[in-house]
Amino acid sequence: MRNYLLISCLIILLNISSNGQVTSFKIINKTSSITDNTKIASSAGNVYKTLDIINYNYLELEKVPLEIELKNLIAELYDNSRGNTTPILSSLQIKTKSDRISDLKSQVAIINHKQDSLYFMYVKDLLNYKTTTAFTFGPLRSKAFFDILYGNGGKRFRALGNAGINFGNNTGSVYSEIVNGNLGLLRVSLGSMVSSNNSDSVEIKKKEEAYQRLITYGGNTVLNFEYPLAYIHSNNNQYNFISRAIAKGTADLPAFGTTTEKWAGSAALGIDLYGDASLSNNSLRFFFNCNVNKIYGTDVFRDNLGTDLTNFIFGQCSLGLVFLENFKVSFIVATFSSEASLRNRNIVAGGQVLR
């Protein structure tokens, strides 16, 4: 067990970021470039005159004549191919115009990509400026929200993004997020976890490991879906409150090191609440995290965990702190459930290095 935990610690140092079901955001104190005096009214609502929007508008001016030329060229070639114009274009003329169409399409695509990037940065700035955003998350706001939380720089996918270690009741576990990205409104991630227990009893070992998986992320293979519900914060992110809806599917696969020879699976749907407060220099941040889930498990999942029912409610609350902006310590201090055996279990400690 000691060797296992030592290896686990090394894994955490190599896979720097955050861990399982206990939320791990690296939020730094940041102010927005948007101010009240930059706001103007438009048919689309309030628009802020930021540098991103200005550059976006200049690109639009550059794109409009290209789109007009493209539209006219396509119409000309189509009409000519139908015999609606005279004279009929030669092969060389057709090739020249076709090449121009391809070139125009490439130029428009490049401008659209630049505009998308500029508008994405504007939306992130808007979320930082507005202190309350709730139940108004479309695909772009959702992507910007998760980019602020997880700091992936706007990249659609990021490999080996999260890792973490937890200890509790002679049991240790390591979780690593393999890949994550945005799918419309949702952030989707796939992760893997291993756990170990040094109990001499096979039955106790099986239950303790199953419980360790439940409180950290749910299983040794996890498919996670997140949707933002609310993002409330102070102007400089010194105080934050975040709410998300989370759905996940988990699987305990014998090939990945579980103590049972049979496959066990579960699905869960729940609400996660996170809040924190930091010192003015961000060197120390205190946080709480609470969540409640409705869990649907297989018979083997129930047997491994030692519950009476396959379907039950389970929730937990944790407290912790982040110091020097990169090091996190957390403690699961309370658990509650419709299953009596899952209530008020031993405190579980966790640690991460946040990238």
Secondary structure as GFF3:
##gff-version 3
##sequence-region A 1 355
A	DSSP	alpha_helix	2	14	.	.	.	ID=ss1
A	DSSP	three_ten_helix	36	38	.	.	.	ID=ss2
A	DSSP	beta_strand	39	42	.	.	.	ID=ss3
A	DSSP	beta_strand	45	48	.	.	.	ID=ss4
A	DSSP	alpha_helix	51	81	.	.	.	ID=ss5
A	DSSP	alpha_helix	91	129	.	.	.	ID=ss6
A	DSSP	beta_strand	132	134	.	.	.	ID=ss7
A	DSSP	alpha_helix	139	150	.	.	.	ID=ss8
A	DSSP	beta_strand	162	168	.	.	.	ID=ss9
A	DSSP	beta_strand	171	183	.	.	.	ID=ss10
A	DSSP	beta_strand	186	197	.	.	.	ID=ss11
A	DSSP	alpha_helix	202	216	.	.	.	ID=ss12
A	DSSP	beta_strand	221	233	.	.	.	ID=ss13
A	DSSP	beta_strand	239	252	.	.	.	ID=ss14
A	DSSP	three_ten_helix	254	256	.	.	.	ID=ss15
A	DSSP	beta_strand	264	278	.	.	.	ID=ss16
A	DSSP	beta_strand	284	297	.	.	.	ID=ss17
A	DSSP	alpha_helix	299	305	.	.	.	ID=ss18
A	DSSP	beta_strand	311	323	.	.	.	ID=ss19
A	DSSP	beta_strand	327	337	.	.	.	ID=ss20
A	DSSP	three_ten_helix	340	342	.	.	.	ID=ss21
A	DSSP	beta_strand	348	353	.	.	.	ID=ss22
###
